[in-house]
Amino acid sequence: MGILEALFPFLVFSFFISLCIASYRLVRGPTAPDRVIAGDVMVNVTIVLLVLLSFHHHEAMLLDIAILIALLGFIGTLAISKFLEGRDIGD
């Protein structure tokens, strides 16, 4: 049993708690930028969870899904940021 297998339940639990805290901030954020950052944190924690699950279950497909989520999260953050600034997507 390696260190990753030993710490896996603790890591999943701690990242799940992080997701819960970020989702609270996403719903209750006082400003729109706070909500954007909370959504970005949720995307990043989801990516970390997928990478951990990929290593734990020896499943490479989860890494591909993590890369796809990272790409979509980045594009979504850019689009929302431009919208909040009042600029068009092409600007």
C-alpha positions in Angstrom: 0.0 0.0 0.0 1.5 3.3 -1.1 1.2 6.7 0.4 -1.5 7.7 -2.2 -3.7 4.7 -1.4 -3.3 5.4 2.4 -4.2 9.1 2.0 -6.8 8.7 -0.7 -9.9 8.8 1.6 -8.6 11.8 3.5 -7.7 13.6 0.3 -11.1 13.0 -1.3 -12.9 14.1 1.9 -10.8 17.3 2.1 -11.4 18.2 -1.5 -15.1 17.5 -1.1 -15.2 19.9 1.8 -13.4 22.5 -0.4 -16.1 21.9 -3.1 -18.8 22.5 -0.5 -17.2 25.8 0.7 -16.7 27.0 -2.8 -20.3 26.2 -3.8 -21.5 28.2 -0.8 -19.4 31.1 -2.0 -20.8 30.6 -5.5 -24.4 30.9 -4.2 -23.8 33.6 -1.5 -20.9 35.6 -3.0 -21.5 39.3 -2.4 -20.1 40.3 -5.8 -20.0 38.8 -9.2 -16.2 38.5 -9.3 -16.4 36.5 -6.0 -18.8 34.1 -7.7 -16.5 33.8 -10.8 -13.6 32.9 -8.6 -15.7 30.4 -6.6 -16.7 28.7 -9.9 -13.0 28.6 -10.9 -12.1 27.1 -7.6 -14.8 24.4 -8.1 -13.5 23.6 -11.6 -9.9 23.3 -10.2 -10.9 21.1 -7.3 -12.9 18.9 -9.7 -9.8 18.5 -11.9 -7.7 17.5 -8.9 -10.4 15.0 -7.8 -10.4 13.5 -11.3 -6.6 13.2 -11.3 -6.7 11.5 -7.9 -9.4 9.1 -9.1 -7.4 8.4 -12.2 -4.3 7.4 -10.2 -6.3 5.4 -7.7 -8.3 3.4 -10.3 -5.5 3.3 -12.9 -7.9 4.8 -15.5 -6.3 7.1 -18.1 -9.7 8.2 -19.5 -10.2 10.3 -16.4 -7.1 12.4 -17.2 -8.6 13.2 -20.6 -11.8 14.3 -18.9 -9.8 16.5 -16.5 -8.1 18.2 -19.4 -11.4 18.8 -21.1 -12.9 20.3 -18.0 -9.8 22.5 -17.5 -10.2 23.8 -21.1 -13.9 24.5 -20.7 -13.3 26.1 -17.3 -10.7 28.4 -18.7 -12.8 29.4 -21.7 -15.8 29.9 -19.4 -13.9 32.1 -17.0 -12.6 34.3 -19.9 -16.1 34.7 -21.3 -17.7 35.6 -18.0 -14.8 38.0 -17.2 -15.3 39.8 -20.6 -19.1 39.9 -19.9 -18.6 41.5 -16.5 -16.2 44.1 -18.0 -18.9 44.9 -20.6 -16.8 43.9 -23.6 -17.7 41.6 -26.5 -16.1 38.2 -26.8 -14.2 39.3 -30.0 -12.6 42.4 -28.3 
